[in-house]
Amino acid sequence: MQAYCVKCRSKREMKDARSITMKNGKPATQGRCPVCGTKMFRIGKA
């Protein structure tokens, strides 16, 4: 799944993507940027 990397300033494919639930109960996906290793986050069902 693609997400925006704030550090690289571009859309990249997430590494180690996993589904999570936010505090408000909505689904999201969290992973790492394959280039710089920054945490990436995308709201919505995967």
mmCIF entry with sequence, helices, sheets and N, C-alpha, C, O atoms, coordinates in Angstrom:
data_MODEL
# 
_entry.id   MODEL 
# 
_entity.id                         1 
_entity.type                       polymer 
_entity.pdbx_number_of_molecules   1 
# 
_entity_poly.entity_id                      1 
_entity_poly.type                           'polypeptide(L)' 
_entity_poly.nstd_linkage                   no 
_entity_poly.nstd_monomer                   no 
_entity_poly.pdbx_seq_one_letter_code       MQAYCVKCRSKREMKDARSITMKNGKPATQGRCPVCGTKMFRIGKA 
_entity_poly.pdbx_seq_one_letter_code_can   MQAYCVKCRSKREMKDARSITMKNGKPATQGRCPVCGTKMFRIGKA 
_entity_poly.pdbx_strand_id                 A 
# 
loop_
_entity_poly_seq.entity_id 
_entity_poly_seq.num 
_entity_poly_seq.mon_id 
_entity_poly_seq.hetero 
1 1  MET n 
1 2  GLN n 
1 3  ALA n 
1 4  TYR n 
1 5  CYS n 
1 6  VAL n 
1 7  LYS n 
1 8  CYS n 
1 9  ARG n 
1 10 SER n 
1 11 LYS n 
1 12 ARG n 
1 13 GLU n 
1 14 MET n 
1 15 LYS n 
1 16 ASP n 
1 17 ALA n 
1 18 ARG n 
1 19 SER n 
1 20 ILE n 
1 21 THR n 
1 22 MET n 
1 23 LYS n 
1 24 ASN n 
1 25 GLY n 
1 26 LYS n 
1 27 PRO n 
1 28 ALA n 
1 29 THR n 
1 30 GLN n 
1 31 GLY n 
1 32 ARG n 
1 33 CYS n 
1 34 PRO n 
1 35 VAL n 
1 36 CYS n 
1 37 GLY n 
1 38 THR n 
1 39 LYS n 
1 40 MET n 
1 41 PHE n 
1 42 ARG n 
1 43 ILE n 
1 44 GLY n 
1 45 LYS n 
1 46 ALA n 
# 
_struct_asym.id          A 
_struct_asym.entity_id   1 
# 
loop_
_struct_sheet.id 
_struct_sheet.type 
_struct_sheet.number_strands 
_struct_sheet.details 
AA1 ? 2 ? 
AA2 ? 3 ? 
# 
loop_
_struct_sheet_order.sheet_id 
_struct_sheet_order.range_id_1 
_struct_sheet_order.range_id_2 
_struct_sheet_order.offset 
_struct_sheet_order.sense 
AA1 1 2 ? anti-parallel 
AA2 1 2 ? anti-parallel 
AA2 2 3 ? anti-parallel 
# 
loop_
_struct_sheet_range.sheet_id 
_struct_sheet_range.id 
_struct_sheet_range.beg_label_comp_id 
_struct_sheet_range.beg_label_asym_id 
_struct_sheet_range.beg_label_seq_id 
_struct_sheet_range.pdbx_beg_PDB_ins_code 
_struct_sheet_range.end_label_comp_id 
_struct_sheet_range.end_label_asym_id 
_struct_sheet_range.end_label_seq_id 
_struct_sheet_range.pdbx_end_PDB_ins_code 
_struct_sheet_range.beg_auth_comp_id 
_struct_sheet_range.beg_auth_asym_id 
_struct_sheet_range.beg_auth_seq_id 
_struct_sheet_range.end_auth_comp_id 
_struct_sheet_range.end_auth_asym_id 
_struct_sheet_range.end_auth_seq_id 
AA1 1 GLN A 2  ? CYS A 5  ? GLN A 2  CYS A 5  
AA1 2 SER A 10 ? GLU A 13 ? SER A 10 GLU A 13 
AA2 1 LYS A 15 ? THR A 21 ? LYS A 15 THR A 21 
AA2 2 PRO A 27 ? ARG A 32 ? PRO A 27 ARG A 32 
AA2 3 LYS A 39 ? ILE A 43 ? LYS A 39 ILE A 43 
# 
loop_
_atom_site.group_PDB 
_atom_site.id 
_atom_site.type_symbol 
_atom_site.label_atom_id 
_atom_site.label_alt_id 
_atom_site.label_comp_id 
_atom_site.label_asym_id 
_atom_site.label_entity_id 
_atom_site.label_seq_id 
_atom_site.pdbx_PDB_ins_code 
_atom_site.Cartn_x 
_atom_site.Cartn_y 
_atom_site.Cartn_z 
_atom_site.occupancy 
_atom_site.B_iso_or_equiv 
_atom_site.pdbx_formal_charge 
_atom_site.auth_seq_id 
_atom_site.auth_comp_id 
_atom_site.auth_asym_id 
_atom_site.auth_atom_id 
_atom_site.pdbx_PDB_model_num 
ATOM 1   N N  . MET A 1 1  ? 0.839   -1.176 0.000  1.00 0.00 ? 1  MET A N  1 
ATOM 2   C CA . MET A 1 1  ? 0.000   0.000  0.000  1.00 0.00 ? 1  MET A CA 1 
ATOM 3   C C  . MET A 1 1  ? 0.888   1.244  0.000  1.00 0.00 ? 1  MET A C  1 
ATOM 4   O O  . MET A 1 1  ? 1.902   1.292  0.696  1.00 0.00 ? 1  MET A O  1 
ATOM 5   N N  . GLN A 1 2  ? 0.502   2.240  -0.778 1.00 0.00 ? 2  GLN A N  1 
ATOM 6   C CA . GLN A 1 2  ? 1.270   3.468  -0.858 1.00 0.00 ? 2  GLN A CA 1 
ATOM 7   C C  . GLN A 1 2  ? 0.823   4.470  0.198  1.00 0.00 ? 2  GLN A C  1 
ATOM 8   O O  . GLN A 1 2  ? -0.350  4.527  0.568  1.00 0.00 ? 2  GLN A O  1 
ATOM 9   N N  . ALA A 1 3  ? 1.768   5.247  0.668  1.00 0.00 ? 3  ALA A N  1 
ATOM 10  C CA . ALA A 1 3  ? 1.503   6.319  1.620  1.00 0.00 ? 3  ALA A CA 1 
ATOM 11  C C  . ALA A 1 3  ? 2.521   7.423  1.370  1.00 0.00 ? 3  ALA A C  1 
ATOM 12  O O  . ALA A 1 3  ? 3.537   7.204  0.710  1.00 0.00 ? 3  ALA A O  1 
ATOM 13  N N  . TYR A 1 4  ? 2.247   8.600  1.897  1.00 0.00 ? 4  TYR A N  1 
ATOM 14  C CA . TYR A 1 4  ? 3.130   9.749  1.713  1.00 0.00 ? 4  TYR A CA 1 
ATOM 15  C C  . TYR A 1 4  ? 4.187   9.776  2.812  1.00 0.00 ? 4  TYR A C  1 
ATOM 16  O O  . TYR A 1 4  ? 3.864   9.723  3.999  1.00 0.00 ? 4  TYR A O  1 
ATOM 17  N N  . CYS A 1 5  ? 5.444   9.860  2.406  1.00 0.00 ? 5  CYS A N  1 
ATOM 18  C CA . CYS A 1 5  ? 6.547   9.984  3.366  1.00 0.00 ? 5  CYS A CA 1 
ATOM 19  C C  . CYS A 1 5  ? 6.849   11.465 3.551  1.00 0.00 ? 5  CYS A C  1 
ATOM 20  O O  . CYS A 1 5  ? 7.196   12.157 2.594  1.00 0.00 ? 5  CYS A O  1 
ATOM 21  N N  . VAL A 1 6  ? 6.719   11.948 4.776  1.00 0.00 ? 6  VAL A N  1 
ATOM 22  C CA . VAL A 1 6  ? 6.924   13.368 5.065  1.00 0.00 ? 6  VAL A CA 1 
ATOM 23  C C  . VAL A 1 6  ? 8.391   13.750 4.901  1.00 0.00 ? 6  VAL A C  1 
ATOM 24  O O  . VAL A 1 6  ? 8.694   14.856 4.454  1.00 0.00 ? 6  VAL A O  1 
ATOM 25  N N  . LYS A 1 7  ? 9.288   12.866 5.250  1.00 0.00 ? 7  LYS A N  1 
ATOM 26  C CA . LYS A 1 7  ? 10.718  13.163 5.177  1.00 0.00 ? 7  LYS A CA 1 
ATOM 27  C C  . LYS A 1 7  ? 11.218  13.182 3.724  1.00 0.00 ? 7  LYS A C  1 
ATOM 28  O O  . LYS A 1 7  ? 11.967  14.080 3.338  1.00 0.00 ? 7  LYS A O  1 
ATOM 29  N N  . CYS A 1 8  ? 10.804  12.192 2.921  1.00 0.00 ? 8  CYS A N  1 
ATOM 30  C CA . CYS A 1 8  ? 11.218  12.114 1.511  1.00 0.00 ? 8  CYS A CA 1 
ATOM 31  C C  . CYS A 1 8  ? 10.389  13.034 0.615  1.00 0.00 ? 8  CYS A C  1 
ATOM 32  O O  . CYS A 1 8  ? 10.802  13.357 -0.499 1.00 0.00 ? 8  CYS A O  1 
ATOM 33  N N  . ARG A 1 9  ? 9.213   13.458 1.104  1.00 0.00 ? 9  ARG A N  1 
ATOM 34  C CA . ARG A 1 9  ? 8.271   14.292 0.361  1.00 0.00 ? 9  ARG A CA 1 
ATOM 35  C C  . ARG A 1 9  ? 7.813   13.638 -0.941 1.00 0.00 ? 9  ARG A C  1 
ATOM 36  O O  . ARG A 1 9  ? 7.757   14.279 -1.991 1.00 0.00 ? 9  ARG A O  1 
ATOM 37  N N  . SER A 1 10 ? 7.484   12.340 -0.851 1.00 0.00 ? 10 SER A N  1 
ATOM 38  C CA . SER A 1 10 ? 6.965   11.632 -2.014 1.00 0.00 ? 10 SER A CA 1 
ATOM 39  C C  . SER A 1 10 ? 6.151   10.423 -1.565 1.00 0.00 ? 10 SER A C  1 
ATOM 40  O O  . SER A 1 10 ? 6.254   9.971  -0.425 1.00 0.00 ? 10 SER A O  1 
ATOM 41  N N  . LYS A 1 11 ? 5.332   9.906  -2.497 1.00 0.00 ? 11 LYS A N  1 
ATOM 42  C CA . LYS A 1 11 ? 4.549   8.709  -2.201 1.00 0.00 ? 11 LYS A CA 1 
ATOM 43  C C  . LYS A 1 11 ? 5.436   7.498  -2.425 1.00 0.00 ? 11 LYS A C  1 
ATOM 44  O O  . LYS A 1 11 ? 6.137   7.400  -3.432 1.00 0.00 ? 11 LYS A O  1 
ATOM 45  N N  . ARG A 1 12 ? 5.397   6.579  -1.473 1.00 0.00 ? 12 ARG A N  1 
ATOM 46  C CA . ARG A 1 12 ? 6.204   5.356  -1.577 1.00 0.00 ? 12 ARG A CA 1 
ATOM 47  C C  . ARG A 1 12 ? 5.387   4.164  -1.094 1.00 0.00 ? 12 ARG A C  1 
ATOM 48  O O  . ARG A 1 12 ? 4.392   4.319  -0.387 1.00 0.00 ? 12 ARG A O  1 
ATOM 49  N N  . GLU A 1 13 ? 5.823   2.987  -1.486 1.00 0.00 ? 13 GLU A N  1 
ATOM 50  C CA . GLU A 1 13 ? 5.203   1.753  -1.023 1.00 0.00 ? 13 GLU A CA 1 
ATOM 51  C C  . GLU A 1 13 ? 5.651   1.503  0.417  1.00 0.00 ? 13 GLU A C  1 
ATOM 52  O O  . GLU A 1 13 ? 6.844   1.546  0.717  1.00 0.00 ? 13 GLU A O  1 
ATOM 53  N N  . MET A 1 14 ? 4.690   1.242  1.303  1.00 0.00 ? 14 MET A N  1 
ATOM 54  C CA . MET A 1 14 ? 5.003   1.019  2.719  1.00 0.00 ? 14 MET A CA 1 
ATOM 55  C C  . MET A 1 14 ? 5.687   -0.327 2.937  1.00 0.00 ? 14 MET A C  1 
ATOM 56  O O  . MET A 1 14 ? 5.341   -1.324 2.304  1.00 0.00 ? 14 MET A O  1 
ATOM 57  N N  . LYS A 1 15 ? 6.660   -0.338 3.841  1.00 0.00 ? 15 LYS A N  1 
ATOM 58  C CA . LYS A 1 15 ? 7.333   -1.576 4.237  1.00 0.00 ? 15 LYS A CA 1 
ATOM 59  C C  . LYS A 1 15 ? 6.805   -1.959 5.622  1.00 0.00 ? 15 LYS A C  1 
ATOM 60  O O  . LYS A 1 15 ? 6.578   -1.080 6.454  1.00 0.00 ? 15 LYS A O  1 
ATOM 61  N N  . ASP A 1 16 ? 6.610   -3.231 5.878  1.00 0.00 ? 16 ASP A N  1 
ATOM 62  C CA . ASP A 1 16 ? 6.102   -3.731 7.159  1.00 0.00 ? 16 ASP A CA 1 
ATOM 63  C C  . ASP A 1 16 ? 4.743   -3.114 7.511  1.00 0.00 ? 16 ASP A C  1 
ATOM 64  O O  . ASP A 1 16 ? 4.507   -2.736 8.659  1.00 0.00 ? 16 ASP A O  1 
ATOM 65  N N  . ALA A 1 17 ? 3.852   -3.016 6.518  1.00 0.00 ? 17 ALA A N  1 
ATOM 66  C CA . ALA A 1 17 ? 2.532   -2.417 6.734  1.00 0.00 ? 17 ALA A CA 1 
ATOM 67  C C  . ALA A 1 17 ? 1.678   -3.325 7.610  1.00 0.00 ? 17 ALA A C  1 
ATOM 68  O O  . ALA A 1 17 ? 1.664   -4.543 7.439  1.00 0.00 ? 17 ALA A O  1 
ATOM 69  N N  . ARG A 1 18 ? 0.965   -2.708 8.554  1.00 0.00 ? 18 ARG A N  1 
ATOM 70  C CA . ARG A 1 18 ? 0.056   -3.462 9.417  1.00 0.00 ? 18 ARG A CA 1 
ATOM 71  C C  . ARG A 1 18 ? -1.176  -2.624 9.703  1.00 0.00 ? 18 ARG A C  1 
ATOM 72  O O  . ARG A 1 18 ? -1.096  -1.399 9.791  1.00 0.00 ? 18 ARG A O  1 
ATOM 73  N N  . SER A 1 19 ? -2.307  -3.283 9.848  1.00 0.00 ? 19 SER A N  1 
ATOM 74  C CA . SER A 1 19 ? -3.565  -2.600 10.138 1.00 0.00 ? 19 SER A CA 1 
ATOM 75  C C  . SER A 1 19 ? -3.659  -2.287 11.622 1.00 0.00 ? 19 SER A C  1 
ATOM 76  O O  . SER A 1 19 ? -3.346  -3.123 12.470 1.00 0.00 ? 19 SER A O  1 
ATOM 77  N N  . ILE A 1 20 ? -4.091  -1.079 11.919 1.00 0.00 ? 20 ILE A N  1 
ATOM 78  C CA . ILE A 1 20 ? -4.282  -0.658 13.311 1.00 0.00 ? 20 ILE A CA 1 
ATOM 79  C C  . ILE A 1 20 ? -5.645  0.015  13.433 1.00 0.00 ? 20 ILE A C  1 
ATOM 80  O O  . ILE A 1 20 ? -6.291  0.310  12.428 1.00 0.00 ? 20 ILE A O  1 
ATOM 81  N N  . THR A 1 21 ? -6.073  0.252  14.657 1.00 0.00 ? 21 THR A N  1 
ATOM 82  C CA . THR A 1 21 ? -7.288  1.002  14.933 1.00 0.00 ? 21 THR A CA 1 
ATOM 83  C C  . THR A 1 21 ? -6.903  2.240  15.733 1.00 0.00 ? 21 THR A C  1 
ATOM 84  O O  . THR A 1 21 ? -6.226  2.150  16.757 1.00 0.00 ? 21 THR A O  1 
ATOM 85  N N  . MET A 1 22 ? -7.343  3.394  15.249 1.00 0.00 ? 22 MET A N  1 
ATOM 86  C CA . MET A 1 22 ? -7.019  4.646  15.932 1.00 0.00 ? 22 MET A CA 1 
ATOM 87  C C  . MET A 1 22 ? -7.857  4.782  17.202 1.00 0.00 ? 22 MET A C  1 
ATOM 88  O O  . MET A 1 22 ? -8.780  4.002  17.432 1.00 0.00 ? 22 MET A O  1 
ATOM 89  N N  . LYS A 1 23 ? -7.528  5.777  18.019 1.00 0.00 ? 23 LYS A N  1 
ATOM 90  C CA . LYS A 1 23 ? -8.225  5.996  19.283 1.00 0.00 ? 23 LYS A CA 1 
ATOM 91  C C  . LYS A 1 23 ? -9.720  6.232  19.090 1.00 0.00 ? 23 LYS A C  1 
ATOM 92  O O  . LYS A 1 23 ? -10.526 5.868  19.945 1.00 0.00 ? 23 LYS A O  1 
ATOM 93  N N  . ASN A 1 24 ? -10.086 6.843  17.964 1.00 0.00 ? 24 ASN A N  1 
ATOM 94  C CA . ASN A 1 24 ? -11.497 7.121  17.715 1.00 0.00 ? 24 ASN A CA 1 
ATOM 95  C C  . ASN A 1 24 ? -12.237 5.941  17.078 1.00 0.00 ? 24 ASN A C  1 
ATOM 96  O O  . ASN A 1 24 ? -13.419 6.054  16.754 1.00 0.00 ? 24 ASN A O  1 
ATOM 97  N N  . GLY A 1 25 ? -11.552 4.818  16.899 1.00 0.00 ? 25 GLY A N  1 
ATOM 98  C CA . GLY A 1 25 ? -12.178 3.605  16.386 1.00 0.00 ? 25 GLY A CA 1 
ATOM 99  C C  . GLY A 1 25 ? -12.077 3.412  14.880 1.00 0.00 ? 25 GLY A C  1 
ATOM 100 O O  . GLY A 1 25 ? -12.518 2.384  14.367 1.00 0.00 ? 25 GLY A O  1 
ATOM 101 N N  . LYS A 1 26 ? -11.512 4.365  14.163 1.00 0.00 ? 26 LYS A N  1 
ATOM 102 C CA . LYS A 1 26 ? -11.397 4.255  12.707 1.00 0.00 ? 26 LYS A CA 1 
ATOM 103 C C  . LYS A 1 26 ? -10.166 3.426  12.323 1.00 0.00 ? 26 LYS A C  1 
ATOM 104 O O  . LYS A 1 26 ? -9.156  3.450  13.026 1.00 0.00 ? 26 LYS A O  1 
ATOM 105 N N  . PRO A 1 27 ? -10.253 2.690  11.202 1.00 0.00 ? 27 PRO A N  1 
ATOM 106 C CA . PRO A 1 27 ? -9.116  1.869  10.767 1.00 0.00 ? 27 PRO A CA 1 
ATOM 107 C C  . PRO A 1 27 ? -8.026  2.710  10.097 1.00 0.00 ? 27 PRO A C  1 
ATOM 108 O O  . PRO A 1 27 ? -8.303  3.761  9.518  1.00 0.00 ? 27 PRO A O  1 
ATOM 109 N N  . ALA A 1 28 ? -6.793  2.232  10.187 1.00 0.00 ? 28 ALA A N  1 
ATOM 110 C CA . ALA A 1 28 ? -5.655  2.899  9.552  1.00 0.00 ? 28 ALA A CA 1 
ATOM 111 C C  . ALA A 1 28 ? -4.576  1.852  9.269  1.00 0.00 ? 28 ALA A C  1 
ATOM 112 O O  . ALA A 1 28 ? -4.648  0.722  9.751  1.00 0.00 ? 28 ALA A O  1 
ATOM 113 N N  . THR A 1 29 ? -3.584  2.248  8.485  1.00 0.00 ? 29 THR A N  1 
ATOM 114 C CA . THR A 1 29 ? -2.448  1.377  8.173  1.00 0.00 ? 29 THR A CA 1 
ATOM 115 C C  . THR A 1 29 ? -1.170  2.108  8.555  1.00 0.00 ? 29 THR A C  1 
ATOM 116 O O  . THR A 1 29 ? -1.007  3.293  8.264  1.00 0.00 ? 29 THR A O  1 
ATOM 117 N N  . GLN A 1 30 ? -0.271  1.392  9.207  1.00 0.00 ? 30 GLN A N  1 
ATOM 118 C CA . GLN A 1 30 ? 0.987   1.982  9.665  1.00 0.00 ? 30 GLN A CA 1 
ATOM 119 C C  . GLN A 1 30 ? 2.129   1.130  9.143  1.00 0.00 ? 30 GLN A C  1 
ATOM 120 O O  . GLN A 1 30 ? 2.036   -0.097 9.111  1.00 0.00 ? 30 GLN A O  1 
ATOM 121 N N  . GLY A 1 31 ? 3.213   1.790  8.730  1.00 0.00 ? 31 GLY A N  1 
ATOM 122 C CA . GLY A 1 31 ? 4.379   1.072  8.228  1.00 0.00 ? 31 GLY A CA 1 
ATOM 123 C C  . GLY A 1 31 ? 5.606   1.968  8.261  1.00 0.00 ? 31 GLY A C  1 
ATOM 124 O O  . GLY A 1 31 ? 5.628   2.995  8.938  1.00 0.00 ? 31 GLY A O  1 
ATOM 125 N N  . ARG A 1 32 ? 6.626   1.560  7.517  1.00 0.00 ? 32 ARG A N  1 
ATOM 126 C CA . ARG A 1 32 ? 7.883   2.317  7.463  1.00 0.00 ? 32 ARG A CA 1 
ATOM 127 C C  . ARG A 1 32 ? 8.227   2.635  6.013  1.00 0.00 ? 32 ARG A C  1 
ATOM 128 O O  . ARG A 1 32 ? 7.859   1.902  5.095  1.00 0.00 ? 32 ARG A O  1 
ATOM 129 N N  . CYS A 1 33 ? 8.942   3.746  5.825  1.00 0.00 ? 33 CYS A N  1 
ATOM 130 C CA . CYS A 1 33 ? 9.424   4.123  4.495  1.00 0.00 ? 33 CYS A CA 1 
ATOM 131 C C  . CYS A 1 33 ? 10.614  3.226  4.153  1.00 0.00 ? 33 CYS A C  1 
ATOM 132 O O  . CYS A 1 33 ? 11.531  3.097  4.965  1.00 0.00 ? 33 CYS A O  1 
ATOM 133 N N  . PRO A 1 34 ? 10.622  2.602  2.966  1.00 0.00 ? 34 PRO A N  1 
ATOM 134 C CA . PRO A 1 34 ? 11.737  1.716  2.608  1.00 0.00 ? 34 PRO A CA 1 
ATOM 135 C C  . PRO A 1 34 ? 13.047  2.456  2.365  1.00 0.00 ? 34 PRO A C  1 
ATOM 136 O O  . PRO A 1 34 ? 14.110  1.838  2.418  1.00 0.00 ? 34 PRO A O  1 
ATOM 137 N N  . VAL A 1 35 ? 13.004  3.753  2.103  1.00 0.00 ? 35 VAL A N  1 
ATOM 138 C CA . VAL A 1 35 ? 14.211  4.524  1.799  1.00 0.00 ? 35 VAL A CA 1 
ATOM 139 C C  . VAL A 1 35 ? 14.849  5.111  3.061  1.00 0.00 ? 35 VAL A C  1 
ATOM 140 O O  . VAL A 1 35 ? 16.033  4.896  3.321  1.00 0.00 ? 35 VAL A O  1 
ATOM 141 N N  . CYS A 1 36 ? 14.044  5.867  3.857  1.00 0.00 ? 36 CYS A N  1 
ATOM 142 C CA . CYS A 1 36 ? 14.622  6.570  5.009  1.00 0.00 ? 36 CYS A CA 1 
ATOM 143 C C  . CYS A 1 36 ? 14.253  5.947  6.356  1.00 0.00 ? 36 CYS A C  1 
ATOM 144 O O  . CYS A 1 36 ? 14.867  6.285  7.368  1.00 0.00 ? 36 CYS A O  1 
ATOM 145 N N  . GLY A 1 37 ? 13.265  5.046  6.394  1.00 0.00 ? 37 GLY A N  1 
ATOM 146 C CA . GLY A 1 37 ? 12.906  4.372  7.627  1.00 0.00 ? 37 GLY A CA 1 
ATOM 147 C C  . GLY A 1 37 ? 11.937  5.125  8.516  1.00 0.00 ? 37 GLY A C  1 
ATOM 148 O O  . GLY A 1 37 ? 11.652  4.682  9.628  1.00 0.00 ? 37 GLY A O  1 
ATOM 149 N N  . THR A 1 38 ? 11.418  6.271  8.044  1.00 0.00 ? 38 THR A N  1 
ATOM 150 C CA . THR A 1 38 ? 10.465  7.061  8.814  1.00 0.00 ? 38 THR A CA 1 
ATOM 151 C C  . THR A 1 38 ? 9.131   6.333  8.899  1.00 0.00 ? 38 THR A C  1 
ATOM 152 O O  . THR A 1 38 ? 8.743   5.618  7.976  1.00 0.00 ? 38 THR A O  1 
ATOM 153 N N  . LYS A 1 39 ? 8.433   6.522  10.016 1.00 0.00 ? 39 LYS A N  1 
ATOM 154 C CA . LYS A 1 39 ? 7.122   5.903  10.202 1.00 0.00 ? 39 LYS A CA 1 
ATOM 155 C C  . LYS A 1 39 ? 6.110   6.548  9.262  1.00 0.00 ? 39 LYS A C  1 
ATOM 156 O O  . LYS A 1 39 ? 6.009   7.773  9.199  1.00 0.00 ? 39 LYS A O  1 
ATOM 157 N N  . MET A 1 40 ? 5.361   5.721  8.530  1.00 0.00 ? 40 MET A N  1 
ATOM 158 C CA . MET A 1 40 ? 4.335   6.208  7.597  1.00 0.00 ? 40 MET A CA 1 
ATOM 159 C C  . MET A 1 40 ? 2.963   5.809  8.112  1.00 0.00 ? 40 MET A C  1 
ATOM 160 O O  . MET A 1 40 ? 2.820   4.820  8.831  1.00 0.00 ? 40 MET A O  1 
ATOM 161 N N  . PHE A 1 41 ? 1.959   6.583  7.741  1.00 0.00 ? 41 PHE A N  1 
ATOM 162 C CA . PHE A 1 41 ? 0.627   6.379  8.276  1.00 0.00 ? 41 PHE A CA 1 
ATOM 163 C C  . PHE A 1 41 ? -0.398  6.714  7.210  1.00 0.00 ? 41 PHE A C  1 
ATOM 164 O O  . PHE A 1 41 ? -0.281  7.735  6.533  1.00 0.00 ? 41 PHE A O  1 
ATOM 165 N N  . ARG A 1 42 ? -1.410  5.854  7.055  1.00 0.00 ? 42 ARG A N  1 
ATOM 166 C CA . ARG A 1 42 ? -2.497  6.123  6.108  1.00 0.00 ? 42 ARG A CA 1 
ATOM 167 C C  . ARG A 1 42 ? -3.828  5.772  6.735  1.00 0.00 ? 42 ARG A C  1 
ATOM 168 O O  . ARG A 1 42 ? -4.034  4.647  7.189  1.00 0.00 ? 42 ARG A O  1 
ATOM 169 N N  . ILE A 1 43 ? -4.734  6.740  6.759  1.00 0.00 ? 43 ILE A N  1 
ATOM 170 C CA . ILE A 1 43 ? -6.054  6.533  7.332  1.00 0.00 ? 43 ILE A CA 1 
ATOM 171 C C  . ILE A 1 43 ? -6.954  5.843  6.319  1.00 0.00 ? 43 ILE A C  1 
ATOM 172 O O  . ILE A 1 43 ? -6.939  6.187  5.137  1.00 0.00 ? 43 ILE A O  1 
ATOM 173 N N  . GLY A 1 44 ? -7.736  4.874  6.775  1.00 0.00 ? 44 GLY A N  1 
ATOM 174 C CA . GLY A 1 44 ? -8.658  4.148  5.906  1.00 0.00 ? 44 GLY A CA 1 
ATOM 175 C C  . GLY A 1 44 ? -8.351  2.669  5.905  1.00 0.00 ? 44 GLY A C  1 
ATOM 176 O O  . GLY A 1 44 ? -7.254  2.239  6.261  1.00 0.00 ? 44 GLY A O  1 
ATOM 177 N N  . LYS A 1 45 ? -9.345  1.902  5.497  1.00 0.00 ? 45 LYS A N  1 
ATOM 178 C CA . LYS A 1 45 ? -9.194  0.455  5.474  1.00 0.00 ? 45 LYS A CA 1 
ATOM 179 C C  . LYS A 1 45 ? -8.249  0.026  4.363  1.00 0.00 ? 45 LYS A C  1 
ATOM 180 O O  . LYS A 1 45 ? -8.294  0.572  3.261  1.00 0.00 ? 45 LYS A O  1 
ATOM 181 N N  . ALA A 1 46 ? -7.406  -0.936 4.644  1.00 0.00 ? 46 ALA A N  1 
ATOM 182 C CA . ALA A 1 46 ? -6.418  -1.404 3.648  1.00 0.00 ? 46 ALA A CA 1 
ATOM 183 C C  . ALA A 1 46 ? -7.008  -2.419 2.699  1.00 0.00 ? 46 ALA A C  1 
ATOM 184 O O  . ALA A 1 46 ? -6.313  -2.908 1.808  1.00 0.00 ? 46 ALA A O  1 
# 
